[in-house]
């Protein structure tokens, strides 16, 4: 049986695949990408507006971020469904909010700090990818500190939704409750998972991620007049030039030294979370590879570091928006891999699924006014769902890491300091607790 794995254009350690030539169109993945990816990607718009950008510039920001994310499997040949370093998002938002900079007022200093984060993140990824030190670095981080960082992302997410943005939540109270409830059930509920094992309808419902809950909540919001839609027709090119002029370091200037120092703990936290995503993605692929010996996948974590570094580098030159360039969108990755491992007839190559989901679906959305105007009143809901699901997922992971009571207590304290004080304070407290409370063990 033939395979499409090795087809493509080699460049350095990467392999580019041209849609419709090296990648076959897959209808199911295309339409999921069109709706699910579109709804989720626009969650970046309220964040952009909170940092002082216009709605149109927020759409352009999503366009750039989405295009670069799609480049992971298409231009770099990564057999993973890439996404944001989502758990780091609430921590970064909290860092700006603590300084009074997440208030909807444009300030070029905000994007200079964002550029500092992107520059350091790019350099760290590049160095770790070239040297292969990434795995070693993550291994030496104590369990308590690692769990504290991830739990800090969960607390920051819940704090953003239920404290900082409570007024926005109460503008659509019933539809928001419906959206959160349905998405948590379809994503995390054990009774729902048991039901899905023996029922194809619920199994398919669960595989669609946040889409069912989002659509139902949108309908409820419309029926209860919690949102109003003003649909416009036609096409419009995203305002990339305006975004570049207001955010790019090439236009507004590069960060100062103190900004690079301020960015260090946030970059370390994001890298820790990113590496967890790489491990998850690799394990899912290794498990599925047994079922698909006809398409041997080249899974290389060092190459993944380099591809993410390239995407972050390009992104920071056009629009630094940390941390949207990551390794894994877990839900999408699992859905595509599950279908791929059913066999050649179901999906000849994993890149057919990835390519259809990303490149053939997402870029179309950002020039289509009907979809953009349909999504506009629902974007806060999309961000809220993203943060809530991130908080739940991080809580699950964080609580499973500690092996001792001292690690559990340390993790909680570290998470509190990261959420309510700063990333620097949280990391420093974490190091102190790891040494004097938990104790350093030789492995």
C-alpha positions as CSV (number, residue, x, y, z in Angstrom):
1,X,0.0,0.0,0.0
2,X,1.4,3.4,-1.0
3,X,1.9,6.2,1.5
4,X,2.0,10.0,1.1
5,X,4.2,10.6,4.2
6,X,7.4,11.1,2.3
7,X,5.9,13.2,-0.5
8,X,6.6,16.9,-0.3
9,X,9.4,19.4,-0.8
10,X,12.3,19.0,1.6
11,X,14.0,22.1,3.0
12,X,16.5,21.6,5.7
13,X,15.0,19.4,8.4
14,X,11.4,20.3,7.2
15,X,9.1,19.1,4.6
16,X,6.5,21.4,2.8
17,X,3.4,19.9,1.3
18,X,1.4,21.7,-1.3
19,X,-2.4,21.5,-0.9
20,X,-4.2,19.4,-3.6
21,X,-0.8,18.1,-4.8
22,X,0.8,16.5,-1.7
23,X,-2.3,16.8,0.4
24,X,-5.7,15.4,-0.5
25,X,-8.9,17.3,0.4
26,X,-10.9,15.8,3.3
27,X,-14.4,17.2,3.5
28,X,-15.1,16.2,7.2
29,X,-11.9,17.9,8.4
30,X,-12.4,20.9,6.2
31,X,-15.9,21.7,7.6
32,X,-14.8,21.1,11.1
33,X,-11.9,23.5,10.6
34,X,-14.2,26.0,9.0
35,X,-16.5,26.2,12.0
36,X,-14.6,25.0,15.1
37,X,-11.3,26.6,14.3
38,X,-13.0,29.8,13.2
39,X,-15.0,30.1,16.4
40,X,-12.1,29.4,18.6
41,X,-9.5,31.5,16.7
42,X,-11.6,34.6,17.1
43,X,-11.3,34.3,20.8
44,X,-8.1,36.2,20.2
45,X,-10.1,39.3,19.2
46,X,-11.4,40.3,22.7
47,X,-7.8,39.9,24.0
48,X,-6.5,42.2,21.2
49,X,-9.2,44.7,22.0
50,X,-8.3,44.5,25.7
51,X,-4.8,45.5,24.7
52,X,-6.1,48.6,22.8
53,X,-6.5,47.3,19.2
54,X,-9.6,47.8,17.1
55,X,-12.0,45.0,16.2
56,X,-10.7,45.1,12.6
57,X,-7.1,44.9,13.8
58,X,-8.1,42.0,16.1
59,X,-9.4,40.1,13.1
60,X,-6.1,40.8,11.3
61,X,-4.3,39.5,14.3
62,X,-6.3,36.3,14.2
63,X,-5.6,36.0,10.5
64,X,-1.8,36.2,11.0
65,X,-1.8,33.8,14.0
66,X,-4.1,31.3,12.3
67,X,-2.0,31.3,9.1
68,X,1.2,30.7,11.0
69,X,-0.4,28.0,13.1
70,X,-1.5,26.3,9.9
71,X,2.1,26.4,8.6
72,X,3.1,23.8,11.2
73,X,1.9,20.7,9.3
74,X,1.9,22.4,5.8
75,X,5.3,24.1,5.5
76,X,7.2,22.5,8.3
77,X,5.9,18.9,8.0
78,X,4.9,18.5,11.7
79,X,2.5,15.6,12.1
80,X,0.6,17.5,14.9
81,X,-2.4,19.7,15.1
82,X,-0.8,23.0,16.3
83,X,-2.5,25.6,18.4
84,X,-1.8,28.3,21.0
85,X,0.2,27.6,24.2
86,X,-3.3,28.1,25.6
87,X,-2.6,27.6,29.3
88,X,-0.1,30.5,29.2
89,X,-2.8,32.9,27.9
90,X,-4.5,33.6,31.2
91,X,-1.2,34.1,32.9
92,X,-0.1,36.6,30.3
93,X,-3.4,38.4,30.4
94,X,-3.1,38.6,34.2
95,X,0.4,40.0,33.9
96,X,-0.9,42.9,31.8
97,X,-4.0,43.4,33.8
98,X,-1.9,43.7,37.0
99,X,-0.1,46.6,35.5
100,X,-3.4,48.2,34.3
101,X,-2.5,47.6,30.7
102,X,-5.5,45.3,29.8
103,X,-8.0,48.2,29.8
104,X,-8.8,48.7,26.1
105,X,-6.4,51.6,25.8
106,X,-3.7,51.4,23.1
107,X,-0.1,51.7,24.4
108,X,2.9,50.9,22.2
109,X,4.8,49.9,25.4
110,X,2.4,46.9,25.8
111,X,3.4,45.5,22.4
112,X,7.1,46.2,23.0
113,X,6.8,44.0,26.1
114,X,4.9,41.4,24.0
115,X,7.8,41.6,21.5
116,X,10.3,40.9,24.3
117,X,8.3,37.8,25.2
118,X,8.2,36.6,21.6
119,X,12.0,37.3,21.0
120,X,13.0,35.4,24.2
121,X,10.6,32.5,23.4
122,X,12.0,32.3,19.9
123,X,15.6,32.2,21.1
124,X,14.9,29.7,23.8
125,X,13.1,27.3,21.4
126,X,15.9,27.7,18.8
127,X,18.6,26.9,21.3
128,X,16.7,24.0,22.8
129,X,16.0,22.6,19.4
130,X,19.5,22.9,18.1
131,X,21.2,21.5,21.2
132,X,18.5,19.0,22.2
133,X,18.5,20.3,25.8
134,X,14.7,20.8,25.9
135,X,13.9,17.4,27.4
136,X,16.8,17.7,29.9
137,X,15.5,21.1,31.1
138,X,12.0,19.9,31.7
139,X,13.3,16.8,33.6
140,X,15.2,18.9,36.1
141,X,12.2,21.1,37.0
142,X,10.8,19.7,40.3
143,X,7.3,18.2,40.4
144,X,6.0,20.8,42.8
145,X,7.2,23.7,40.7
146,X,5.9,22.1,37.5
147,X,2.5,21.4,39.0
148,X,2.4,24.9,40.5
149,X,3.0,26.5,37.1
150,X,0.2,24.5,35.4
151,X,-2.2,25.0,38.3
152,X,-1.3,28.7,38.2
153,X,-2.6,28.7,34.6
154,X,-5.9,27.2,35.8
155,X,-6.3,29.7,38.6
156,X,-5.5,32.6,36.3
157,X,-8.1,31.4,33.8
158,X,-10.9,31.0,36.3
159,X,-9.9,34.4,37.9
160,X,-10.1,36.1,34.5
161,X,-13.6,34.6,33.8
162,X,-15.3,34.8,37.2
163,X,-13.6,37.9,38.7
164,X,-12.0,40.2,36.2
165,X,-14.5,39.7,33.4
166,X,-17.6,39.0,35.5
167,X,-19.4,42.1,34.1
168,X,-19.0,40.6,30.6
169,X,-20.2,37.2,31.8
170,X,-23.3,38.8,33.2
171,X,-24.1,40.5,29.9
172,X,-25.0,37.1,28.6
173,X,-25.6,35.1,31.8
174,X,-27.9,32.3,30.6
175,X,-26.2,31.6,27.3
176,X,-22.8,31.7,29.0
177,X,-23.9,29.2,31.6
178,X,-25.3,27.0,28.9
179,X,-22.1,27.2,26.9
180,X,-19.8,26.5,29.9
181,X,-22.0,23.6,31.1
182,X,-22.3,21.9,27.8
183,X,-18.6,22.3,26.8
184,X,-17.4,21.0,30.2
185,X,-19.8,18.0,30.0
186,X,-18.8,17.0,26.4
187,X,-15.1,17.5,27.1
188,X,-14.5,16.3,30.7
189,X,-17.6,14.5,32.0
190,X,-16.9,10.8,32.9
191,X,-20.6,9.9,32.6
192,X,-20.8,11.5,29.2
193,X,-17.7,9.5,28.1
194,X,-19.2,6.3,29.2
195,X,-22.4,7.2,27.3
196,X,-20.4,7.9,24.2
197,X,-18.7,4.5,24.3
198,X,-22.0,2.8,23.3
199,X,-23.7,5.6,21.4
200,X,-22.4,6.9,18.1
201,X,-24.4,10.2,18.3
202,X,-22.8,11.2,21.6
203,X,-19.4,9.9,20.5
204,X,-19.6,12.2,17.4
205,X,-20.8,15.0,19.6
206,X,-17.8,14.7,21.9
207,X,-15.4,14.6,19.0
208,X,-16.6,18.1,17.9
209,X,-15.0,19.8,20.9
210,X,-16.6,23.1,22.0
211,X,-18.6,23.4,18.8
212,X,-22.0,21.9,20.0
213,X,-22.0,23.8,23.2
214,X,-21.0,27.0,21.4
215,X,-23.7,26.7,18.7
216,X,-26.5,25.9,21.2
217,X,-25.4,28.7,23.4
218,X,-25.4,31.1,20.5
219,X,-28.9,30.1,19.6
220,X,-30.1,30.5,23.2
221,X,-28.4,34.0,23.4
222,X,-30.2,35.0,20.2
223,X,-33.6,33.7,21.4
224,X,-33.2,35.5,24.8
225,X,-32.0,38.7,23.1
226,X,-28.6,38.4,24.9
227,X,-27.0,39.1,21.6
228,X,-28.0,40.8,18.4
229,X,-26.6,40.0,15.0
230,X,-25.9,42.5,12.2
231,X,-24.8,40.4,9.3
232,X,-22.8,42.1,6.5
233,X,-22.2,40.5,3.1
234,X,-19.1,40.5,0.9
235,X,-15.4,40.2,1.5
236,X,-12.8,42.4,3.2
237,X,-9.0,42.1,3.4
238,X,-7.9,42.1,7.1
239,X,-6.2,45.3,8.2
240,X,-2.7,43.7,8.4
241,X,-0.9,47.0,7.5
242,X,-2.6,48.9,10.4
243,X,-1.8,46.1,12.8
244,X,1.8,46.0,11.7
245,X,2.2,49.8,12.2
246,X,0.8,49.7,15.7
247,X,2.4,46.5,17.0
248,X,5.5,45.4,15.1
249,X,8.9,46.2,16.7
250,X,10.0,47.2,13.2
251,X,7.4,50.0,13.3
252,X,7.2,51.0,17.0
253,X,10.7,50.1,18.1
254,X,12.3,47.2,20.0
255,X,11.9,46.5,23.7
256,X,14.1,48.0,26.4
257,X,16.4,45.9,28.6
258,X,14.0,46.0,31.6
259,X,11.2,44.5,29.4
260,X,13.4,41.6,28.5
261,X,14.0,41.0,32.2
262,X,10.3,41.3,33.0
263,X,9.5,38.7,30.2
264,X,11.8,36.0,31.5
265,X,9.5,34.2,34.0
266,X,6.6,34.3,31.5
267,X,8.7,32.8,28.8
268,X,9.9,30.0,31.2
269,X,6.4,29.3,32.2
270,X,5.2,29.2,28.6
271,X,8.1,26.9,27.6
272,X,7.2,24.5,30.4
273,X,3.6,24.3,29.3
274,X,4.7,24.0,25.6
275,X,6.9,21.0,26.4
276,X,4.0,19.3,28.1
277,X,2.1,19.7,24.8
278,X,4.9,18.2,22.8
279,X,5.0,15.2,25.1
280,X,1.2,14.8,24.8
281,X,1.3,15.0,21.0
282,X,4.1,12.6,20.7
283,X,2.5,10.0,22.9
284,X,-0.8,10.2,21.0
285,X,1.1,9.7,17.7
286,X,3.2,6.8,19.0
287,X,0.1,5.1,20.3
288,X,-1.7,5.4,16.9
289,X,1.4,4.5,14.8
290,X,0.9,0.8,15.8
291,X,-2.3,0.8,13.8
292,X,-0.8,2.6,10.7
293,X,2.5,0.9,9.8
294,X,1.9,1.9,6.2
295,X,2.6,5.5,7.1
296,X,5.6,5.8,9.4
297,X,5.6,9.3,10.9
298,X,8.8,11.2,11.5
299,X,8.2,12.6,15.0
300,X,11.1,14.7,16.1
301,X,10.8,17.0,19.2
302,X,13.9,18.9,18.3
303,X,12.5,19.7,14.8
304,X,9.3,20.7,16.5
305,X,11.2,23.2,18.6
306,X,12.7,24.7,15.4
307,X,9.4,24.9,13.5
308,X,7.7,26.7,16.4
309,X,10.7,29.0,16.7
310,X,10.4,29.9,13.0
311,X,6.6,30.6,13.4
312,X,7.2,32.8,16.4
313,X,10.0,34.7,14.7
314,X,7.8,35.5,11.7
315,X,4.9,36.4,13.9
316,X,7.0,38.8,16.1
317,X,8.1,40.7,13.0
318,X,4.6,41.3,11.8
319,X,2.6,41.2,15.1
320,X,4.1,40.0,18.3
321,X,1.2,38.2,20.1
322,X,2.5,35.9,22.8
323,X,1.7,33.0,23.2
324,X,-0.3,32.1,20.1
325,X,2.3,30.0,18.4
326,X,2.5,26.6,20.1
327,X,2.7,22.9,19.4
328,X,-0.7,21.4,20.0
329,X,-4.4,21.8,19.8
330,X,-5.2,18.7,21.8
331,X,-8.9,18.2,20.8
332,X,-8.2,18.6,17.1
333,X,-5.1,16.4,17.3
334,X,-6.9,13.6,18.9
335,X,-9.9,13.7,16.5
336,X,-7.7,13.7,13.4
337,X,-5.3,10.9,14.8
338,X,-8.3,8.8,15.8
339,X,-9.6,8.9,12.3
340,X,-6.2,8.4,10.7
341,X,-5.5,5.2,12.7
342,X,-8.7,3.6,11.4
343,X,-6.8,2.9,8.2
344,X,-5.7,4.0,4.7
345,X,-9.3,4.0,3.3
346,X,-10.5,6.3,6.1
347,X,-7.5,8.7,5.8
348,X,-4.6,7.9,3.4
349,X,-2.3,10.3,5.2
350,X,-2.4,12.2,8.5
351,X,-1.4,15.3,6.5
352,X,-4.6,15.0,4.5
353,X,-6.5,15.5,7.7
354,X,-4.2,18.2,9.1
355,X,-4.0,20.1,5.8
356,X,-7.7,20.1,5.2
357,X,-8.4,21.2,8.8
358,X,-5.9,24.1,8.8
359,X,-4.8,25.6,5.5
360,X,-7.9,24.8,3.4
361,X,-10.3,26.1,6.1
362,X,-9.0,28.9,8.4
363,X,-7.6,31.6,6.0
364,X,-10.9,31.8,4.2
365,X,-12.7,32.9,7.3
366,X,-10.8,36.2,7.8
367,X,-11.9,37.7,4.5
368,X,-15.6,36.6,4.7
369,X,-17.8,39.4,6.2
370,X,-20.8,37.2,6.9
371,X,-18.8,34.9,9.2
372,X,-16.9,37.7,10.8
373,X,-20.1,39.7,11.6
374,X,-21.9,36.6,12.7
375,X,-19.0,35.8,15.2
376,X,-18.6,39.4,16.4
377,X,-21.2,39.3,19.3
378,X,-20.1,35.8,20.2
379,X,-16.3,36.4,20.5
380,X,-16.3,37.0,24.2
381,X,-18.2,33.7,24.6
382,X,-15.5,32.0,22.6
383,X,-12.7,33.5,24.8
384,X,-14.6,32.5,28.0
385,X,-15.0,28.9,26.8
386,X,-11.3,28.8,25.8
387,X,-10.3,30.0,29.3
388,X,-12.7,27.7,31.1
389,X,-11.7,24.6,29.2
390,X,-8.0,25.6,29.7
391,X,-8.6,25.9,33.4
392,X,-10.2,22.5,33.7
393,X,-7.6,20.8,31.6
394,X,-4.7,22.4,33.5
395,X,-6.3,21.4,36.9
396,X,-6.5,17.8,35.8
397,X,-2.9,17.7,34.7
398,X,-1.5,19.7,37.6
399,X,-3.1,17.6,40.3
400,X,-1.8,14.4,38.8
401,X,1.9,15.5,39.0
402,X,2.7,15.8,42.7
403,X,3.7,12.6,44.4
404,X,4.1,13.9,48.0
405,X,2.0,16.1,50.3
406,X,4.8,18.7,50.3
407,X,4.7,18.9,46.5
408,X,0.9,19.4,46.6
409,X,1.0,22.2,49.1
410,X,3.9,23.9,47.3
411,X,2.1,23.6,44.0
412,X,-1.0,25.4,45.4
413,X,1.1,28.2,46.9
414,X,3.1,28.7,43.7
415,X,-0.1,28.9,41.7
416,X,-1.5,31.5,44.0
417,X,1.6,33.7,43.8
418,X,1.7,33.3,40.0
419,X,-2.0,34.3,39.7
420,X,-2.2,37.1,42.2
421,X,1.3,38.6,42.3
422,X,3.5,38.0,39.3
423,X,5.3,35.2,37.4
424,X,8.6,36.3,38.8
425,X,7.4,36.0,42.4
426,X,5.7,32.7,41.7
427,X,8.9,31.2,40.2
428,X,11.1,32.5,43.0
429,X,8.7,31.1,45.7
430,X,8.6,27.9,43.7
431,X,12.4,27.5,43.7
432,X,12.6,28.3,47.5
433,X,9.8,25.8,48.3
434,X,11.4,23.1,46.1
435,X,14.7,23.4,48.0
436,X,13.6,24.0,51.6
437,X,10.2,22.3,51.8
438,X,10.1,19.5,49.2
439,X,13.8,18.9,49.0
440,X,15.9,18.2,45.9
441,X,16.2,14.5,45.1
442,X,18.9,13.0,43.0
443,X,17.5,10.9,40.2
